[in-house]
Amino acid sequence: MRGTCDSCDRVSELFQLPGREDNNCSECDSDLSTMILLYEALNDAQRLGMDAGELESEVIEILLRFLERCSLDHRETQP
């Protein structure tokens, strides 16, 4: 299906992650699914007392890329 991405507003082929109602372009869909998996792994690592620094860095990197693509860069909203 082609349409407007619910996250970044680009017109492209749309995808929907299982259990979610939003439709996203391939880039946003990929970032969202990766962030979900990394967040779950991060929670598991922290619960098991494992070092999660590398996972945290990866989640932050993907999140910032996603926010920049969606024009929600946190630097634009700060005074």
C-alpha positions as CSV (number, residue, x, y, z in Angstrom):
1,M,0.0,0.0,0.0
2,R,1.3,3.5,-0.8
3,G,0.5,6.5,1.3
4,T,1.8,9.0,3.8
5,C,4.0,7.7,6.6
6,D,2.4,8.2,10.0
7,S,5.8,9.1,11.5
8,C,7.7,11.2,9.0
9,D,4.9,12.3,6.6
10,R,6.8,11.0,3.5
11,V,4.8,9.5,0.7
12,S,6.0,6.0,0.1
13,E,5.2,2.3,0.3
14,L,3.8,1.7,3.8
15,F,4.3,-1.1,6.3
16,Q,2.6,-2.0,9.5
17,L,4.3,-3.7,12.5
18,P,2.3,-6.5,14.1
19,G,0.3,-5.2,17.0
20,R,0.5,-1.6,15.9
21,E,-2.1,0.5,14.0
22,D,0.3,3.0,12.5
23,N,1.5,2.8,8.9
24,N,5.2,3.7,8.3
25,C,7.7,3.9,5.4
26,S,10.4,1.3,5.3
27,E,12.9,3.5,7.1
28,C,10.6,4.4,10.0
29,D,9.3,0.8,10.2
30,S,12.8,-0.5,10.4
31,D,13.9,1.9,13.0
32,L,10.7,1.3,15.1
33,S,11.1,-2.5,15.0
34,T,14.8,-2.3,15.8
35,M,14.2,0.1,18.8
36,I,11.5,-2.2,20.1
37,L,13.8,-5.2,20.0
38,L,16.8,-3.3,21.5
39,Y,14.6,-1.9,24.2
40,E,13.5,-5.4,25.2
41,A,17.1,-6.6,25.1
42,L,18.1,-3.6,27.2
43,N,15.5,-4.3,29.8
44,D,16.5,-8.0,29.9
45,A,20.2,-7.1,30.3
46,Q,19.5,-4.6,33.1
47,R,17.2,-7.1,34.9
48,L,20.0,-9.7,34.7
49,G,22.6,-7.2,36.0
50,M,24.5,-7.2,32.7
51,D,26.4,-4.2,31.3
52,A,23.9,-2.5,28.9
53,G,26.0,0.5,27.8
54,E,26.4,-0.7,24.2
55,L,22.7,-1.4,23.8
56,E,21.9,2.0,25.3
57,S,24.2,3.7,22.8
58,E,22.6,1.9,19.9
59,V,19.0,2.7,21.0
60,I,19.9,6.4,21.4
61,E,21.6,6.5,17.9
62,I,18.6,4.9,16.2
63,L,16.1,7.1,18.2
64,L,18.0,10.3,17.2
65,R,18.0,9.3,13.6
66,F,14.3,8.5,13.7
67,L,13.5,11.9,15.4
68,E,15.6,13.8,12.9
69,R,13.8,12.1,10.0
70,C,10.4,12.9,11.6
71,S,11.5,16.6,12.2
72,L,11.1,16.1,15.9
73,D,14.7,16.8,16.7
74,H,14.8,17.7,20.4
75,R,17.3,20.5,19.7
76,E,14.7,22.5,17.8
77,T,12.3,22.6,20.8
78,Q,14.8,23.7,23.4
79,P,15.1,27.5,24.0
